[in-house]
Amino acid sequence: MKVLIPLHGFVRWNGGLDFIRLLVAAIESVSDRGITLTFAIPIDSGANRLLHAGFRQFRKMLAGSLGKSPAGDRDALLQAALELIGNRPAVRCHDSPAGILEAAEISQADVIFPTTIPLGDRDPARIGYLYDFQHRRLPELFSPRIRRKRDKQFLRIAEDSTGIIVNSRTVMREVVEFLGFPASRILTLPFSPYALPDWFDACPEDVQHRHGIRGRYLLVCNHFWKHKDHATALRAFALLRADPANADLGLVMTGDPIDQRDPRHYHRLQDLTRNLGLVEYTRFLGLIPKRDQLALLRGCEALLQPTLFEGGPGGGSVYEAIGLGVPSIVSDIPINLEIDQGAVRFFKAGDENDLAQQVTSVLLQPRSRRHKDEVIALGNANLSRLGNTICDYLHGILDSRAGLRR
């Protein structure tokens, strides 16, 4: 089976690339299932043509396009996409539904998997990706125009898709509820944390030194968006700092500082940090290279996940923390309770006292750091399980289509 993975939409979103990285790792962990992958990369250019390229040729094309891009963050994300692709085949195409469909034709794809863009009802089979219904569950964070836009886009994806992939049972139920899509055609990914060998390339001590981090620290790896609830983490940290036993404890936070829905949110968090007297002990690092983030995760005492909303259990940072054997303290929102493995403690969402208490319990226990080979082996088992789930689903989708045509 030939699968086209379009990075359209995902390439502008750190979490989106992490999601694609998970799918690729899972599919390639079961190489005997006969699935080959090709990537479609959206490149804005004047020439309306597509090039099928190997790694070196694609690197040259991408480098040329990067030179025309005015946005540094877009450059960084495209570079991350290039690293994700590695030596795999790729098709350069326009950032449009027509571009994806032409890429599918060039690569002779049997299925497009996954897509965040409605593609109409033409061949080949396509699996739409619906990340979450935050605009329905937290409507106060969105303007009426954005809510209508999301509803329209999600409905079009559902209408155009042969199947739909989601990150959780919670979102699966919402797809059925809000869009009337049959549950039998929804792929719900099982919680499958993992770690790859290159996650251990960077030395935690070197990365800590480069970012000015000294001593023990807690880590939050979320974009600075309102629903991620960094404020509760800061208030809990203030309570922890009041204990002399935590005199050497710091708080490190990574992620995009811009919340388009509330551009002042990041500044208010900095104001809160000052008001709590935590400036000296808190590091706002913003977006940092993925390898640095993973190194900091390996070196922390625990990951904090105070989020009030997610599309997948715990979000990407909890996936990575559990994959690396790092203790995680996670808000008890329903979707997070789908986490079924790893060293995880839950706290009452929005309650800084409970969060501080759970962190204290973790800090009182000796931190056992699993060996690289052990965490990779555990992750490989998860990836194989996930890979077989994906392959079974895709083969089932194609078999169903073939049956309908006979």
C-alpha positions in Angstrom: 0.0 0.0 0.0 1.3 3.4 -1.0 0.5 6.2 1.6 0.9 9.9 0.9 1.4 12.0 4.1 0.7 15.7 3.3 2.4 18.1 5.7 -0.1 20.8 4.7 -1.2 22.4 8.0 1.1 20.2 10.1 4.2 22.0 8.9 3.2 25.3 10.5 2.5 23.7 13.9 5.1 22.1 16.3 2.5 19.7 17.7 1.4 18.8 14.2 4.9 17.7 13.3 5.2 15.7 16.5 1.9 14.0 15.5 3.3 13.1 12.1 6.5 11.9 13.6 4.5 9.5 15.8 2.6 8.1 12.8 5.7 7.6 10.8 7.6 5.9 13.6 4.6 3.6 14.2 4.1 2.6 10.6 7.8 2.0 10.1 8.0 -0.1 13.2 5.9 -2.7 11.4 7.8 -2.7 8.1 6.5 -6.2 7.2 3.0 -4.8 6.7 3.9 -3.5 3.3 3.2 0.2 3.6 5.4 2.7 1.8 5.4 6.4 2.7 5.8 9.5 0.5 5.5 13.1 1.9 3.8 16.0 0.2 5.5 19.3 1.2 3.7 22.6 0.7 6.1 25.1 -0.9 4.8 28.5 -2.1 6.4 29.2 -5.5 5.5 30.9 -8.8 5.9 27.8 -10.8 2.9 25.5 -10.8 4.7 22.2 -11.0 5.6 19.3 -8.8 8.9 17.7 -8.4 9.4 14.2 -7.1 12.7 14.3 -5.2 15.0 12.2 -3.2 16.7 13.6 -0.1 19.5 15.7 -1.7 17.3 17.1 -4.4 14.6 17.9 -1.9 17.1 19.6 0.4 18.2 21.9 -2.5 14.6 22.8 -3.3 13.6 23.4 0.3 16.7 25.6 0.9 15.8 27.7 -2.1 12.2 28.2 -0.9 13.4 29.0 2.6 15.4 31.9 1.2 12.2 33.5 0.0 10.3 33.1 3.3 10.1 36.2 5.5 9.2 34.3 8.7 11.9 32.7 10.8 9.5 30.4 12.6 8.3 29.1 9.2 11.9 28.4 8.3 12.5 26.5 11.5 9.4 24.4 11.0 10.3 23.6 7.4 13.7 22.6 8.6 12.1 20.3 11.2 10.0 18.8 8.4 13.1 18.2 6.4 14.7 16.4 9.3 11.6 14.3 9.8 11.6 13.3 6.1 15.2 12.2 6.1 15.9 9.9 3.1 12.2 9.2 2.4 10.7 10.2 -1.0 8.9 13.6 -1.1 6.8 15.6 -3.5 7.0 19.3 -3.7 3.6 20.8 -4.2 1.4 23.8 -3.8 -0.2 24.7 -0.5 -3.7 23.8 -1.6 -6.1 20.8 -2.0 -5.2 20.6 -5.7 -1.5 20.4 -4.7 -2.2 17.4 -2.4 -4.2 15.6 -5.0 -1.6 16.1 -7.7 1.0 14.9 -5.3 -1.1 11.8 -4.7 -1.3 11.2 -8.4 2.5 11.6 -8.9 3.2 9.2 -6.0 0.5 6.8 -7.1 -0.9 6.8 -3.6 -3.6 4.4 -2.5 -4.5 6.6 0.4 -3.9 10.1 1.7 -3.2 9.9 5.4 -3.9 12.1 7.3 -5.2 15.5 6.0 -6.4 18.6 7.8 -7.7 20.0 4.5 -11.0 19.0 2.8 -10.1 17.3 -0.5 -13.5 16.7 -2.2 -14.7 13.3 -3.2 -12.1 12.3 -5.8 -9.8 9.3 -5.5 -7.7 8.2 -3.7 -9.1 7.3 -0.3 -8.3 10.0 2.3 -8.3 10.0 6.1 -9.1 13.3 7.6 -7.6 14.5 10.9 -9.7 16.3 13.5 -7.6 17.4 16.4 -10.2 18.5 18.9 -13.5 20.5 19.4 -12.1 23.1 21.8 -14.2 25.8 20.1 -17.3 23.8 21.2 -16.1 23.0 24.7 -14.5 26.4 25.5 -16.4 28.7 23.2 -15.4 31.8 25.3 -11.8 31.5 23.9 -13.0 31.9 20.3 -14.7 34.6 18.4 -18.1 33.7 16.7 -16.4 34.0 13.3 -13.7 31.5 14.3 -16.2 29.1 15.8 -18.2 29.2 12.5 -15.1 28.7 10.5 -14.0 25.6 12.5 -17.4 24.1 12.3 -17.6 24.6 8.6 -14.1 23.1 8.0 -14.6 20.1 10.3 -17.9 19.3 8.6 -16.3 19.5 5.1 -13.4 17.2 6.3 -16.0 14.7 7.6 -18.0 14.9 4.4 -15.0 14.5 2.1 -13.1 11.8 4.1 -13.2 8.0 3.7 -12.3 7.8 7.3 -11.2 10.0 10.2 -8.3 9.8 12.6 -8.4 11.2 16.2 -6.1 11.2 19.2 -8.5 10.1 21.9 -11.8 8.3 22.7 -13.1 11.7 23.9 -12.7 13.3 20.4 -14.0 10.1 18.7 -17.3 10.5 20.6 -17.4 14.2 19.7 -16.9 13.4 16.0 -19.9 11.2 16.2 -21.9 13.7 18.3 -21.2 16.9 16.4 -20.7 15.6 12.8 -22.7 12.4 12.7 -19.7 10.5 11.3 -19.9 6.7 11.8 -17.8 5.4 14.7 -16.9 2.3 12.6 -14.8 4.5 10.2 -12.9 6.4 12.9 -9.4 5.4 13.9 -8.9 6.2 17.6 -5.2 6.1 18.4 -4.3 4.2 21.5 -2.1 6.0 24.0 1.4 5.0 22.8 4.3 6.9 24.4 7.7 6.1 23.0 11.3 7.3 22.7 13.7 7.2 19.7 17.4 6.8 19.9 18.2 10.3 18.7 16.2 11.7 21.6 19.3 11.0 23.7 21.8 12.8 21.4 22.0 16.0 23.4 23.5 16.0 26.9 21.0 17.4 29.5 23.8 19.2 31.5 25.1 20.9 28.4 21.6 22.1 27.4 20.9 23.3 30.9 24.1 25.3 31.0 23.3 26.9 27.6 19.9 28.0 28.8 21.1 29.2 32.2 19.4 26.5 34.3 21.0 25.4 37.6 20.0 22.9 40.2 16.8 20.9 40.3 13.8 22.0 38.2 10.3 21.3 37.2 9.3 21.6 33.5 6.3 22.8 31.6 6.4 22.2 27.8 3.2 23.9 26.5 2.7 26.8 24.2 1.6 29.8 26.3 -2.0 29.6 25.4 -4.8 30.4 27.9 -6.2 26.9 28.2 -2.8 25.5 29.1 -3.2 27.2 32.5 0.4 28.1 33.3 -0.9 30.3 36.0 -1.8 27.3 38.2 1.7 25.9 37.7 3.2 29.3 38.8 1.0 29.5 41.9 1.8 25.9 42.8 5.5 26.6 42.3 5.2 29.6 44.7 3.8 27.2 47.3 6.6 24.8 46.7 9.2 27.5 47.0 7.9 28.4 50.5 9.3 25.1 51.8 13.0 25.5 52.6 13.6 21.9 51.3 12.9 23.4 47.8 15.4 26.2 48.0 17.2 24.9 45.0 14.1 24.1 42.9 13.4 26.0 39.7 10.6 26.1 37.1 11.4 26.0 33.4 8.8 26.7 30.7 9.1 26.2 27.0 6.7 27.0 24.1 5.4 29.5 21.7 4.8 32.8 23.7 2.1 34.0 21.3 -1.6 33.2 21.8 -3.3 34.8 18.8 -6.6 34.8 20.7 -5.1 36.9 23.6 -1.7 38.5 22.7 -1.4 39.9 26.2 -1.6 36.5 27.9 2.2 35.8 28.0 2.8 39.2 29.5 0.3 38.6 32.2 2.0 35.4 33.1 5.3 37.3 33.4 3.5 39.9 35.6 2.2 37.0 37.8 5.7 35.6 38.1 6.9 39.0 39.4 4.0 39.4 41.8 4.7 35.9 43.2 8.4 36.8 43.7 9.5 34.0 41.3 11.5 35.8 38.7 14.9 34.6 40.0 13.8 31.0 40.0 11.7 30.8 36.8 12.9 30.5 33.2 10.7 31.4 30.2 12.5 29.9 27.3 10.0 30.3 24.5 10.4 28.0 21.5 13.6 26.1 21.6 15.0 23.3 19.3 13.3 19.9 19.8 16.5 18.3 20.8 17.0 20.9 23.6 13.5 20.4 24.8 13.9 16.6 25.0 17.3 17.0 26.8 15.6 19.3 29.4 12.8 16.8 29.8 15.4 14.0 30.6 17.0 16.2 33.2 14.0 17.5 35.0 12.5 16.3 38.3 9.0 16.1 36.9 6.9 17.4 34.0 3.9 19.5 34.9 0.8 19.4 32.7 -1.8 21.8 34.1 -3.8 22.1 30.9 -7.6 22.6 31.0 -8.1 21.2 27.5 -6.4 18.7 25.1 -7.2 16.8 22.0 -5.1 13.8 23.1 -4.3 12.4 26.5 -1.9 14.7 28.2 -0.8 16.5 25.0 2.5 15.9 23.3 4.7 16.7 26.3 3.2 13.9 28.4 3.7 11.5 25.5 7.4 12.4 25.5 7.8 12.4 29.3 6.2 8.9 29.7 8.2 7.7 26.8 11.4 8.8 28.5 10.3 7.5 31.9 10.0 11.0 33.4 7.4 11.5 36.2 4.4 13.6 35.1 1.8 15.4 37.2 -1.2 16.0 35.0 -4.6 17.8 35.4 -7.5 15.4 35.9 -9.6 16.6 32.9 -11.5 13.6 31.4 -9.3 13.2 28.3 -6.1 13.0 30.5 -7.7 10.2 32.4 -7.3 8.1 29.2 -3.5 7.9 30.1 -3.1 4.2 31.0 0.7 3.8 31.5 3.7 5.6 32.9 4.6 7.3 36.2 1.7 9.7 36.3 -0.1 11.5 39.1 -3.3 13.4 38.6 -4.3 16.7 40.3 -7.5 18.6 40.4 -7.5 20.9 37.4 -7.0 24.5 38.3 -6.1 23.7 42.0 -2.5 24.9 42.8 -2.7 23.4 46.3 -3.4 19.9 45.0 -0.7 20.3 42.3 1.9 21.4 44.9 1.0 18.5 47.1 1.4 16.0 44.2 4.7 17.5 43.2 5.9 17.2 46.8 5.0 13.5 46.8 7.1 13.0 43.7 10.1 15.0 45.0 10.1 12.9 48.2 10.7 9.8 46.2 14.1 8.9 44.9 14.2 9.7 41.1 15.0 6.5 39.3 16.2 7.3 35.8 15.6 4.4 33.4 18.4 3.3 31.1 18.1 4.4 27.4 17.8 0.8 26.2 14.9 0.1 28.6 12.8 3.1 27.6 13.4 2.5 23.9 12.4 -1.1 24.2 9.1 -0.1 26.0 8.5 2.5 23.4 9.1 0.1 20.5 6.4 -2.2 21.9 4.0 0.7 22.0 5.0 1.7 18.4 4.4 -1.8 17.1 1.0 -1.9 18.7 0.1 1.4 17.2 1.6 0.6 13.9 -0.5 -2.6 13.6 -3.6 -0.7 14.6 -3.0 1.9 11.9 -2.2 -0.7 9.2 -5.3 -2.8 10.1 -7.4 0.3 9.8 -5.9 1.5 6.5 -6.2 -2.0 4.9 -9.8 -2.2 6.2 -10.7 1.2 4.7 -9.3 0.1 1.3 -11.0 -3.3 1.4 -14.3 -1.6 2.2 -13.9 0.7 -0.8 -13.0 -2.2 -3.1 -16.1 -4.1 -1.8 -18.4 -1.2 -2.6 -17.0 -1.0 -6.2 -17.6 -4.7 -6.9 
